[in-house]
């Protein structure tokens, strides 16, 4: 019996789309089964929103630090409602989310159904599961699909820890924090508007009784005008210069006056005040003070961020820069426990310098709500908060796939796979969070490329994470590739050299005012690069060159012979390579003696 496809990919993650495009590019027949169209990737799961808010927080922080460069805000009106105590505008959450939605829409166009379909990929929407009999296949929408191989790339969902009392309160996760914050903020704002509306209505009714106005609100003015207001008030006030006052949110009730003016009312609530022509505008149904009209949904004031994952310090820093009071709680002895000790301490120091309270070695025992406030018991400390953010890891979305029925073993951490990314059923492959616990999108794409080649041809390709970079988007950024210093010393012993170069030594870093950070290279005596850690400005961009050197086995001496544009941050590579050369000379006593004797001899010849 023939099969329908060469490869069936289950999931709508970036890795799944990448694998489908790669397979179609090899002229294979591919089907992409997407359970939830429109929410198929990190774009719809909060990552892009986190990046947008993080960028906004970074820009706000730059504005606050502008005084160091002699730049100060010019405040024309101290009564502006959106100005913070620093003199800079606060974050308009609604507008920022609209911008994030635009970014999502633009990025999603690259993977639209039309584009994927034009590449020859069969797009199938719906939930499905594997079946074994009469042949191995995948059933979706009551249709049995058969393929030579299958690839599971369904993504993951947040792990909810077993904390006493957690199920009785509301909490946030990295996937939904910004959407839920905006929703809660809107509900809170609507409640405030309703209260304000009642107060204004009561005031207007009182004015009606005192002035004996009629319900139709028509009052002649001193020049014979009539201002007709139906169900909506207005801020339009005719002036003495023949101007037009335009209101928005009222269907056109215009009346000519004896000056030839027309006051056009168009759907806008307002606080009209009696003018010099004796008009009065009575408020109905909609309050419109300047404060209410400029109100925005806001973030909860105090946060507790719980979790040991790299996303935890990223979100804690973003929330702090958006004006929140943040406590970061981790159960390990330091944040970013898997990273280089020096790097994690530097980032923790930066977080604390920005006002974030960091509690290490403090597992959370229980959560309770007392008098409308949430209390978190972390170690021996009780912390009061308005909101809780859980950053405690991810678990795979595979429960509905009937994996047991086709002989696939898995745990909460992921599917059991070999280095070829085959599951315990050799015809079914996996990538992404499913296959190794790496949450980065670029690592998932690397796994997808290996899985596609093994599934379409012969299973002879193996994953090797040694040359794949890892990034953490705090500020300063952290990026590393290869072995850490501890790992290298365990494997190579004394044949390991560590070279550091600090950003403060770079002229470009001084110009940018971003001198915090360093580059650490772990190399062998002969210059072979084993690993690198960069903490500092644009670290995620700089790590690419070291990644190339590790993958192509380029020794450090080659970087010493390269010349970089001045002034740029990339000069740190040459400075580090030159420092390695100096260390080689200082540690080689024979070479030092030879050079000293050589130059002594040359000087004697010159006499």
N, C-alpha and C positions, 0 to 999 in steps of 0.2 A: 504494500500500500504506500503510495507516495505521500509526502508531507506537504503542508501548505507553505511553510516558510523555512528559510535557513536559520532565522533567529527571531524569537519572540521575546520582547523586553517588557517586563511588568513594572510599572511605576511611571511617575511623571516628574521625577527629580531632574536636576541638571545633568547628573551622571547618566540617567536613562536617556535623555534627549541626545546627549553627546554620543552615547553608544549607538543609538539609532542612526544618527547622521553619519558616523564613522562606518557602520556596516553598509548603509546605503551607498556610500562613496566607493565601497569595494564591489558594488554591483550585486550585493546579496539582497534577497527578498526579506523584508523586515516588517514586523508588526509591533506597534507600540501601544500597549494597553494602559490607559490612563484612568484610574478609578475616579478622580475628581478633577475634571477639566476646569481650568481657571485658577486652581489652587495647587498647581503641580510642582512647585519648586520652592526654593528658598525665597523667591520673590514674594510668594503668597504666605510664607510662614514667619515673617517678621524680620529676617536678616537684613533686607534692604531698608526697612524702616529704622532698624537699629543703626545702620551705617549713616543714614540721612541725619538722624538725631545726634549721632556722635559727631558728625561733621559740623552741625549747627552749634553744638556745645564747644567744639574746638574754636570756631570762629568767635563765639562769645568770649571765650577765654583770651583769645588774641586781642579782642577789643578792650578787655579789662586790663591787659598787660601793656596796652599801647602807651601808657604814661611813661614806661621805661624808655621809650623812644622819643619822648617829648611831645607826644600827641595826646591832646585832651579833648573831650567832647564839648561841643558848643551847644548849650541848652538855651533855646530862645524862650520856651514857655515851661516854667517849672511846674505847671499844673497838669502837664500831659499825663494821662493815666497809665501809659504803658512804659514809663521811664522808671528804671530801677534806681536803687540808692547810689549805684556807681555812675549814673548819668547816661547809661547805655540802655537801649530798648530791651525789654524782656522778650521772651520767645513767644511768638504767636502760634500756638500749637495747631490750631485749625489750618492755618496757611501752610505750615511746614508739612502737615500730613497730606495736604493737597499736592504739594511739591513731590512728596514721596510717592504718592499715587501716580503722578505723571512719570516719574522715573521708572516705576514698575511697569507702566503701560509701554514706555519706550523700549525697555529691556525685553519685555514679553513679545514684542513684535518679531524679534529675531527667531523665536521658537513658535510662531503662530501656526495654526493648522494649515493655512494656505502654503506657507513656506515648506513645512515638513511634508505635506502632501505632494508638492511639486518635486521634491527629492525622491519620490517613489515610496515613501513610508506609509504603510496602512495604519491609520489612527483609529483605535477602537476605544470607546468610552464605556466604562462599567466595571463593577466589582466582579471578580472571578476567583477560581480556585483550580489547583492541579487535580488531575484524575489519572489513575493508573490503568484502568481497564476500559476498553479492550486494548488500548495502546496509551502510552504516555502522552498527555495533552493538557491543554489549559482551557477550561470552560468559562465563557463570559457571554452574558446575554443569551443563555440557552444555546450557545454555539460552541462546538468543540474545535479548537485550533490546535494544529499539530505542527511541530517543528523539529529540526535536527537538534537544536539546542535552545536553552532558555536562559535568560538573565534576569535576576531579581534585583531591582533597584528602587524599592518602594519608600525609601527614606525612613524617618524615625519620628518619635514624639517624646515630649519631656517625661523624665522619670519623676514621679511624685513620691517623695520619701515617706517613710512610716513615722510620722511625728504625731505625738498625742495632741489632739485638738485641732489638727490642721484641716480636717474635713468639715469643721464647723464654721470656718471663716473664709472670706474671699482672699485669693492670692493671685499673683501674676506669674507667668513663665516667659522666657525669652521669646517664644513664638508669638505670644498674643499681647505683650505688655502695651504696645503703643495703641493698638486698636481698642483694647479694653480701657486704657486711660482716657482716650478720646471719648468713648461712649459714656464712661462714668462722669467725665467732666461736663459733657453736654447735659446729662440728666441733672447734675448739680446746678448748672447754669440755668436750665429751664425752671428749676425750682425757685431759684433766686428771682428770675424774671416774673414768675407767677406772684411771688410775695410783693415784688415791686409794683406789679400791675394792680394788685388789690389796694395797695396804699395810695397809688395815684388815682384810682377810681373813686376811693372814698373821699379823697381830697376834692376831686372834680365834682362829685355829687353834692358835697357841702357847699362848694362855690355856686352850684346851680340853685340850691335852696336859698342861699343868701341873696342872690341877684335876681330871683324870680324869673329865670330863663325858661323858655319852652323846650319841650323834648326835641323839637326839630333843630334846635340850636341856631336858629336864624335871628340875627340881631342887626338892625340897621346901624350903620356907622354915621359919623358926622357929615359925610359927603354923599350920603344916600346909597352907599354900597351895601351889599349883602354877602356875607361869607357863609356859604352853605357847607356844613361839615356833616357828613353822613358816615357813621360807624368808624370814622378814623379822624384823628387829630392831625395837625400840621404845624410845621415850623415856619411856613411861608409868612412873611410879613412884608406887605408892599411898602416900599420906601418912597422918598420924595423925588427920586430921580427917574421914575418910570421903569424901574427894573421889573423883571418877572421872577416870581418866587415859585420854584418847581418842587413839588412834593412827589415822592415815589412810594408807591403801594396804595394808591387810591385811584380808581378808574375815573379819570377826567371829569371833575366837576368844576368847570370854569365859568366865571361870571365876569362880564365886562364891567369896568368901573368908569367913572366920569373922566378919568385921565387917559382912557384908551388902553388901559392895561388889562391883561388877562392873568388871573392867578390859576395856573394849571396844577391840579392836584393829581399826583401819580403815585399811589401806593407807598407812601412813606409816613411812618409814625413820627411824631415830634412833640416837643414841648413848646407849644406856641405861647407867646406872651402878648399881653395887650400892647398894641403899637400906638404911635402918635396920632393914628387916625381913629382911635377909639375902638379898634376891633378886639374881640376876645375869642380865643380858640380853646375849646373844652376838650380835655383828653378823654378818649373812650377806647377801651379794649386793648390798648397797647401803650405801655410806658415807654418813655424814650428820653431819659436823662442821659447826659453825656457818658456817665459811667456805665450804665446798662448797655448803651449802644456799642461801646467799645469792649465789652466784656468778652473774655475768651475762656474756653475750657482750660482748666489748670491741672498740673500734676499734684498728687498728694505731697504734703510738705515733708514728712519724715518717712524714710524707707529703711527696711532691713533686707539686705541682699544675702541670701543663704546659698552656699555652694562652693565647691572646690574646683569647678570647671573654669577654663580660661575666659569664658564669656562673663563670669561673675565680676572680676575687676573692670572689664570693659564697660559693662552696664553701670556699675557703681560710679565710675568716673564720669560717664555721660550724665547720669542723674544729678550728680553734684554740680556739674558745670551748668546745668539747667536751673540751678537755684534750690535744689533739695538738700535736706540734711540726711546723710547716708551712713549707715553702719554696715560694714562688710564682715560677715561671719564665716569662718572656715574651720573645718575640723582638724586640719593638718597643722604642723608647727609653723608653717609660713605659707603665704599665697604662692600660687604657681609652683607647687611642690615638685613637679616633674622637670622644671626648668633649672638652668644654671643658678647656683646659690647667689652669686653676685648680682645677676640680672633680676631675680625675684626680689631681693632686698632693695635694689634701686627703685623698682616700680612701686613697691610698698611705701618707700619713703616719699615718692612723688604723690601717691594717693593721700597719704597723711598730711603732706604739705598743702594739699588742696582742701583740707578740712574733712576728709573721710575718716571715720573711726574704723580701724581694722582690729578685729578680735580673732586671734589665731588660737589653735588648739582648743576650740570652743564648740563642741558638738551641740546641736539644738535638741533639747529633750522634749519640750512641749510648747504649745502656742495656745493662748487664751485671750478671750475678749472680755474686758472689764470696763464697765461704764462707757461703752462706745469706743474704747481704745483697744488696740491689739498689743498684747504683751508677748515677747519672745524670751524664753528661758534658754540662754546659750551659756553652757558651762555653769559658772557660779554667778552669772549676771542676768538681770532681768531688764529687757530693753523695750521701751515704749515706741510704737510706730503707727503711722497711718496706713502703711501698705507693706506687703511682704512680696519679695521677688525670689522665686526658686530657680537656681541655676545649678541643678544637681545631676545633670547628665541627660542622655537620650537613650531610648530603647527602640528596637526595630518594630515596624508595622507589618507583621507577618501572620498574625493570628488567624486571619480569614483565608489564607492561601492553601490550607490542607497540606501542610508540609509533612506531617507525620504519614499521611497517606501515600506519599511518594518516597519515603525513606530519607527525609532530610532531618538532621539533628540540629537543634538550635537551643540557645539559652537567652536570658534577658539581655545579655551583652551583644548577641548577634548570632549569625549562622556559623556552623562549624565548617571552615573551608581550609584547603591546602594552599601552598604557595602559587598554584596555578589558578586559584580562586574558584576551584570546583567545590561544590558542596558534597555531602556524602552520597548524593545521587550524581554521578559524573557527567550527566547531560545537562545539569542545571548549575549555573554559575551565579555569583553574587558580587556586588561591588558597593562601595560607600560604607555607611554606618553598619550595614549588614555584615561586612566582611573585614572587620578589624578595629572597629572603634575609633576611627579617625573622622572627626566631624568636618574637616575642611573640604570645601567643594573641589579644589584642585587635586587633592589626594584621591577623592572619589573618581574624578575624571581619569586620573592615571590608572586606577584599578579597572575602570571601564575599558580603557584601551587594551590592557592585558587580557581581560576576559573576552573581549570581542575577537581578538586574534586567536585565542585558544578555542573559542566556540566555533568559529568559521573555518579554521584550518586544522592544525594539529595541536593538541595541548602540550606545548613544549616551552611556553614562555612563563617566567616566574617573576613575581613582584620583588622589588628591592627598594626599600624605603630609605636607603642610605643617602641617596642624592636628591631626596624630595624635601623642599623647605617647609617650615612650620612657622606660622605667624600669629601674633597676638596684638590686636589693634587698640592697645592702651596708648597713652601718651606720657612718656616716650614709647614708641612702638618697640616690640620685641620680635625678632626674626632669627631663626636658627636653622642649620642644615647639618647633616652628618652627626658625628659623635659629640657628646658633651665632654668636658674635661675629665669628669669622673669615669665615664664609660671608656674613654680612650686610655686612661691610666690602668684600668682593669685589664684591658686587652693587650696593650703594648708596653706596659711597665715604664721603665726609665727612658725609653726611646720616644718620649713625648715632650715637645716644647710648647709653651703657651706664650703667645705674643699679644699684647694689648696696645691699642692706640685709642686716644680719647678724642671726642668730638671737639673739645675746647681747643685742640691744637689746629683745627681747621679754620681758615679765614672765612669761608662761606658760613660755617656755623656761627661765628662771631657776628657776621653781617645779619644773619637771620635772628640772632638772639636765642638760638636753640643749641646751647652748648652741653646740655645734659646728655650723657651716654658714652658709649665706648664700643669698639669692635674687639672681640677676642677670637683669635685663630688658634686652633689646636692642630699642630703639624708634627710630622716626624723630622728626624735630624736632616734627612736629605731634601726636605721641602715639600713632601707629599702632604696635602691638606686633608686632615681627617674630619674636621668639623669647624663650624663657625657660629658664633653668637653675636648678633648686633642689637644693641639697645640704643635707640636714639631717633632723631628726626629722619623720616623716609627710610627706616630700616627695612620695611617690606619691599621697597624698590631696590635697595642696595644688595639684598641677599641674592639676587639673580646672578650676579657675576661670580660669586663664590660657588653657587650651585653648579654653574657651567664648569668651573675649574675642577670641582670634585667629580662630576660625571665624566669629563673628558680627561681626567687624571693630569691636569695641568699643574705643574709645581709652582711653589710660591715665588721662586726666582724669576719666572716669566712675568709675573705682575710687577716686579721691581724694574723691569725694562720697558714697561708701558708708561706713557705720559698722558695725563688726564687734563682736560680743560681747567683753567684757573679763572675764578675760584668756583669750585664745585665740591659737593660732599663726597663725590667719588674719589677724591684725592686720598681718602683714608686708606684705600687699598694699597697705593704706592707707599705711603708712609709706613704702613704695617709691614710690607714686604722689605723695605729698607731696614726697618728695625730688626727683622729676622736676620738679614745679612750681618748687621752689627753684632747680634748675639752669636752667630756662627764664628765670627772672628774672635770675639772675646772668650769663647769657650775652647778655642783651638790654640793651645799654647805653642805647638810646633809652628803653626802658621804665623802667630804673632812674633815668635823669635826670628823666623825667616824674613818677615817684612821689615822688622827693626834692623836686622843686619844688612839687608839689601839697601835700605835708604841711608844707613850709616856709610856704607861703601860708596854709594853714589855721591854723597856729600864730600867724601874725602877725595874723589876724583875731580871735583869741581874746584879745588883749591889751586 
